[in-house]
Amino acid sequence: MSEDERRSRSNLFSAEGDIPFLIPDQSIELIAGYEKLGGYDAKTDRYYPFHGKADRADVLTIGRGHVISGFDKITRRFTGGLTLQQVNDLFAADLQPRARQLRKITGFWNINQFASALCGFYNCEAEWLPPSSVLTHHKRGEFQKAAEAMLAYHVVHDYDSKGQIIRTRSLRGLWRRQGSQALLYLTGNVIVADTTPKEQQLFAALATAGVSPTWPVFD
């Protein structure tokens, strides 16, 4: 897609009231690159409702985490499955509430920053909620520092039965994903680092954009 086409499809600033946000293609591309789809049937080349391993026994989802509602079941809305384009269109619709909330929190954007922030807000809301350093630097116009701060969100905590943190771990998958979001934020480019060569390409591109982080030790 050309830059002119991206701009024409990304009317982010005038979206008010009931006018839907046009979710940036880069957001869908990045999230899709790190989150694999379930429920695929190769014979029909379509995606169907399925039960995810982490979901409750009574929960079915389709596409990128869309929960099948009682209304969906009654109307048999998804009985025929969805094409990949329909999966992405449904996901864009599901992202609308987050897009509206994010726009109110941040106040001003360019398309690359919004696309990146929407990915981060979808995966970890705390990354873009006050008093996060990412949001603080962004509002100050310190965009390289905001991108660097995104890379801090690569850790997970393990807790004991009393809710106390007993271990903090750095995950390579999160490091790569946050790096992809940082690059998108600064340049508008999407590199999904699902292999070591892609990881090297991603962080070389980040260095060119002015971000050269200290690498963590991964668990």
Secondary structure, 3 states (H helix, E strand, C coil): CCHHHHHHCCCCCCCCCCCCCCCCHHHHHHHHHHCCCCCEECCCCEECCECCCCCCCCCCEECCCEECCHHHHHHCCCCCCECHHHHHHHHHHHCHHHHHHHHHHHCCCCHHHHHHHHHHHHHCHHHHCCCCHHHHHHHHCCHHHHHHHHCCCCEEEEECCCCCEEEEEECHHHHHHHHHHHHHHHHCCCCCCCCHHHHHHHHHHHHHCCCCCCCCCCC
